[in-house]
Amino acid sequence: MLARVYLDWNATTPLRSEARAAILAAYDLIGNPSSVHAEGREARRLVEEARSALAGAVGAQPRNVVFTSAGTESNALALSPGLRGRSGGPVERLLVSAVEHASVLAGGRFPGDKIGLIPVTRSGVVDLDRLKIQLQDGPPALVSIMAANNETGALQPVAEAASIVHAAGGLLHVDAIQALGKIPFDINTVGADLATFSAHKIGGPKGVGALVMAEGIGGLEPVLRGGGQELNRRAGTENVAGIAGFGAAVKAALQALAKDVERMASLRDLLENGLRGIAGATVFADDVARLPNTVLFTAPGLKAETAVIGFDLEGIAVSSGSACSSGRVQPSHVLSAMGYDPAVAQGAVRLSLGWSTQPEDINRALEAWRKLGNTLYLRAKRRNTA
């Protein structure tokens, strides 16, 4: 029996060996990182080493890294009315791109009437001209634009957006959860005021995230209140083992970044070329810069749920571009925002690669798609002759 092929890395990644070792070592510690005795100081050391690792990876200061329970919590913490930079007044409204993750579209702690959507192009890239207009119409804004889309892989012009936002007296939040470990990301290079990350997207454990801030950002109000953990920005005893695993995963991912990017891009191109030759497949956002590991495609008559099950029966894990937390398949809000018909948006399938993906995995996926494509062709033929 053939081993299963995992091509759903944008959903979550396998745990890296380095992260596993760090987690197991941390579980042997008994100290609370807030305690001043030797056991507590040892636990604190692991937390601070991970904090320094993440800060160094993204160009931040360790004091500006806040560990959380997940990327979703990190986004909720970042989207705070009253945030302010070194100059200018506090932000009073929120503008988010129409293709953001659900945790950003929810708006954090901004009231609904203070949230606006920034449209995107047919290629899924934020419309900067519209952003300029929206920033002119109202008080200072916090703008949230993801570094890379989790469905299409399209890279967003965050550096250009930062210049526009700052010129208007606003702040920029970047959801960089899909970017870390797949492309270089530095908050100073892109001009981000706040950026969010998640451990399990880079080979760390599930249940750990982080908010990273640039120097001089103030006005952050905690979501969780109680103790003074995380410099009074997030109450609750730190998940020492998870954070240690996050730090180890960051180091491993950054060390292998250049090699992994080149290899994944080569495999992605091999996959896309094969898909296009079967059943009239179309790849979304293939005319703009994208993550090196992500392919979102569809074909005439394709139903995403059917395709995901078909791949699964062939031993291959993929996802629908329109999956929601309930497990039901709904039209992708990303493709809808890009202007695609709901029928097309409901037929999108995402394949995402990782550091252990091999050429034979791509060949297996293409063979599975060939079977599914033949089924689509026969169905269409029967409809045309009926």
N, C-alpha and C positions, 0 to 999 in steps of 0.2 A: 504494500500500500504506500502510495506516495505521501511524503510529508506535506503538511499544509504550507501554503504560501501566504505571508502576511503583507498586504498592500493597503493598510489603513493607518499609516504612521502619523497622519495629521490628527487622527482621533486620539491616539496615545501611542507610546513607544515601549518597546521592551526595556526592562530595567538593566542599565549598564552594570557590568561586573564591578566597576569602581564604586558605583553608587551602592550596590548591594553590600560590598565590604564595609563601606562607611556606615551604613545603617546598622549592620550587625554589631559593629564595634560600639556604636553609640548605645545600643540596647544593653550593653554590659555596664553602662554607667548608671549610678543610682541618684546622682545629685540633681537638684532643681537649679536651672541656670540663674535664678534670682538669689540663690543662697550664697553666703559669703565664705562658707567653709571650703575645704579643699575639693570635696566632691562637687559642690556647686560650681566652683571655679573651673573645674575640668569640663563640665557640661557647657558652661559659658564659652569656654575656649572653642569648642566645636561650632557653636552658633556663630561666633565672631569670625572664625576662619571661613565659614561658608559665606558670610556677609561680605568679607573682603574679596572672595573669589568672584561672586556675582558683580560686585562693584567694579572690580578690575576688568571684567569681561565686557562691560558696557560703558566704561568711561565715567563712572560715578564715584562719589566718595562713600565709604562704608557707612558713615553716619546718616546717609540719605537712603538707605535700603531698609524697607519694612517687610518682614516676612508675614505671610498670611496663610490661610488654609487652602487657597486655590486661586487660579486666574480670575474666576468670577468675583471672589471677594476683593481681589486686588483692584479690579475695575470699579467695583462699587465704592471702594475707599477713595480711588482717584477722582471720581466724578462728584466732587464736593463744591457746592456753592460757597463763595467766600475765599477761595484760593486766590493767592496774589503772588506776584513776582517781586523782584527788587524795586521795580517802578510801576506805577499805575495802580488803579484801584482794584478791589476784589471783583472776580468774575460773578456775573449775575444771571447768566443764561448758558445753555449748552447747545452746541451744534455738533452733530455726529453724521458721519457718512452713512448713506443708505445701505451699505453692504457690511456694516459692523456685525460683530458677534452679538448674540441676544443679550448678553450681560452688559453690553454698552448701549444697545438700543433701549434697554430698560431705563436708562438715564440716571442710574445711581440715586443720589438724594435730591436731584433737581425735580421740581414739580412739573407736571406734564405740559403746562402752558408756557414753560420756559425752555422747552426742548424743540429744536428744529433739525430737519434732515437736509443734508447736503447731497444733491443728486450726483450720479456717476455717469460715465460715458458707456457706450455700447460694449466697450472692452472691460468695463468694471473698474475704471480708474476715476477717482474723485474729480469733479469738475471744479477746477480752481477759480475760474471766472465767476461761477455762481457763489463760491465761497467768499470772494471779495465783496460781492453785492450784499450777501447776507450779513457780513461783518459790519458793513456800513449802516445797517438798519437796526440800531439798538445799542445797548450798553456793552461793556467788555464781556467777552465770551470765552468760555473754555471750549476748545475744539478737540474732538476725538476722531482721529483717523488712524486706522490700523496700518502697521508696516507692510503686512502681506495678508492677502485674503485666505481664509482657511478652506474655501471651496475651490476657487479658480486658481489660487496661487499668485494672482496679480499683485505686483509690488506697487505700493502707493507713493506718490511724490511728497513724502513727508517733509523733506528739507525745504522744498519750495513752499509747501503749506505753512511751515514754521515761520518763514520770512513774512508771509502775508498776515498771519495771525499776530505776530509780534508787532508789526507795523500798525495794526489796528488796536493795540493795547491789550490783546488777549493772551491766553496760554494754550499750549498744545499738549494733549495727552496722546500717546502712541501705544496702542495695544500691540506689543511686539512678541506675543506668545508664539506665533507661528514662525517668526523670523529667527529667534535665537537658535544658534546651532546649525542653521541652514544658509544664512547669509551673514556677512559682517554687520554688526549693529552697534553703534556708539551714540549715546544720547547727545553728545556735543556736536558730532558730525551732522546729525539730522536736525539738531535744534529742538529736541523734545524737552519739555518742562517736566513731564511725568511719563513714565513708561511702565508697563506691566508685563509679568512673565509667569510661566507655570513650569514646575519641575518635570511633570510627566510627559511633556512634549519633547524633552531633550534626553530622555533616558534616566530621569530621576523618578522618585516615587510619586504616586497620586496623593493628592491632599496637601500639597505645599505650593504656594505661590509667592510672589513678591511684587511690591510697588517700589520703584526707584524714582527718586526726584533729583532734578538739577539743583545746583547751589542757589540759595536765595529764595526758594519756594516756601511760602508761609500760608497760614490759614487752614491747614489740613485738620479737619475734625474727625476723630476716631469714629468708626462704626461700632466697635465693641469697647465699652468702658468698664473700668474696674481697677485692675492693678496698673502699674506703670511700665509694663513690658513694652519692648520696641520703642523706647524713648517716648513713652506716653502716646504712641500713635496707634497701638493695637493691643488691647488688654488680653490676657490669657497666657498661661504658661506655654512657652514655645515648644513646638514639636521638634525636639532636639534631633531625634533619629532622622526624621524626614528632612529637616534642614541640612543636616550633615550629608545626606544623600543628594540633595539638590546641589550643594557645593561641589561634591565629587563629580556629579554629572556635568556641571558647567565646565570644570577643568578638562574633563575628557572630551567634551564636545568641541571646545575651542582648540584643543590640541590637534584634533583630526579635521577641523573645518575645511581647510583648503583642499585636502585630499577627498573628503566626502562630497563636497560641492561638485567637483569635476566629475567624479564617478557617477553621482546621481543624475547630473545633467545629461551625461552620455546615455544612461539607461532610460531616462525620461524620453529623450529624442527617439531612441529605438522603439519604445512603447508607442509613442504617438504616430510614428511612421507606419507601424504595423496596424494600429487601430484605424487609421484613415483608409487603409486598403480593404477594409472589411465592412460591409453593410452600410456604406456611406456615412461612416462616423465623422462627427464634427467635434473639434476640440475648442473649448471656450477660452477666450482671452489669449489666444496664441499669437496675437499681433502686438503684445506688450511684454515688458520684462516681467518674469514670473519666478517663483521659487523653483529651484532646480529639481524638486522632487514631486511636483504636483501636476496631475492631469485630470481635468474635468471634461467629460465628453458625453455625447448623446448620439442617437441615430434615429432615423424616421421610424415611428411606431414603437420606440423603446419605452418601456415602463421601468422606472428605477427599481421598484420593489422586486419585480420579476428578475431583473438583471442581477441584483445583489444576491437573491436566492440562487440563481443559476450559477454564479461564480462560486458561491459557498458550497454548492453540491459538487463542484469540480475541485474543491479543496483550497479555494482562494478567498481570502477575506478582503472585501472592498466595502465601500460605503456609498450611500446615496448622497448626492449633493443637497438633498432636501430632507435629511433625517432630522427629527426633533427628539427631545428627551423622552417622549412617551413611546418611542419606537415606531410611531406611525410615519408614513411618508406624505409630506405635504409639498406643494410647489416651493422651490427654493426662493427665499426672499432676495437672495443675491442676484439670481438670474432675472427675477421680476424687476428688480431695480435697474438692471442693465437693459431692460426693455424687451425681454423675451416673452413670448406667449406662455401662459400657464401650462399648456400641454407640453411645451418644450421644457419648461422649468421642472416639470414633474418627471421628466425622463432622464435627468442628469445623473451620471455615475462618476464617483471620484476614486481614483487610484493614487495613492501616495506612497513614496518609497522611503527607505532609510538606509542607515549605514551598513546593514548586513544584506540588503537586497542584492541578488545575483542575476546575471544574464539569463540563467535558466528559469528564474522566477518570472521574468518578463515573457519568455517563450511560453511558459505554462499559461500565463494570463491571456496571451494572444490566441492560444489554441482554444481556451475556454470561450473567448469572445467570438472566435470563428464559429463555434457550435451555436452560440446564442444568435449570432448574425444570420446563420443559415435558417434558423427558426423564424426570425423576423422576415426573411425573404420569402419563405414558404407561406407565411401568413398573408403577406401583402399580395402574393400571387393568387392565393385563394380568393381574397377580397376582390381582386380585379377581374377574376373570371366568374364570380358569382352572379 
